[in-house]
């Protein structure tokens, strides 16, 4: 959520909007028991960056829509969601991910009930971001981001480095000296590590509209519904009402990987989670995510995790 976003359709969002309007100098809003428990903290930094820090547990699922703002806007938002996902649940809406979107991109926001929510939303002025990265701006993705005049959406999974920085932000005492400077440095670190991930992409950027974005998020959700088998491209294209080439091209543009590779990666992350948190055997974890051949599972696991599953299971 940044200054140019408006969110409708949720008791939580309505309460926050009302509370921040009535108490513009109040940085922290504690949630009433009728909504849940926890807090939302707003930090405004030097007229260039705004941070929303959310740590709460809600009584009921909350949904809201971010309205579209047309034309080139001052801010874009980096959303770091489900940052402290201790259960390593890789199914929406628990997926730990980063989302960068233009202010003219319509988004559906969903927050689950009775689940710890740990989100950080960083709104940054485009002109300021341009100053920070102008020496490295010769990249098609950065061109699209800095122009900020058409819908765009990019997503990446939360990395270990980003998780560490996020925990430092959550744990930081805002009453300490130079707190604004600390928040500014940490929020720029989050943006830096996310942009580094984006710059590893070498695929072209194609024009995309809000209907396409919504359809592709549904395709992503379909992939995560059942990690044991990847739906056929024919079915996914029909679901998105696109040609096979278009759904493949735009999926990779948003999520950074082909449909097949994205599904494979999520299968392996789920298997790693089963091995680590539920102490499943390697063969049982592989079978649970749809691998019937242990040797094949081991090769794919090592490709994504950098080590074989047996070695991974012994890491404390």
Secondary structure, DSSP 8 states (H G I E B T S, - for coil): --TT--EES-HHHHHHHHHHHHTTT--EEE--TTTEEEEEEEEEETTTEEEEEEEEEESS-EEEEE----S--SEEEEEEESTT-TT---STTS--EEEEE-TTS-EEEEE-BTS-EEEEEEEEEHHHHHHHHGGG--SHHHHHHHH--S--EEEEE--HHHHHHHHHHHH--TTSTTHHHHHHHHHHHHHHHHHHHHHT---------HHHHHHHHHHHHHHHH-TTS---HHHHHHHHTS-HHHHHHHHHHHHSS-HHHHHHHHHHHHHHHHHHHS---HHHHHHHTT---HHHHHHHHHHHHSS-HHHHHT--
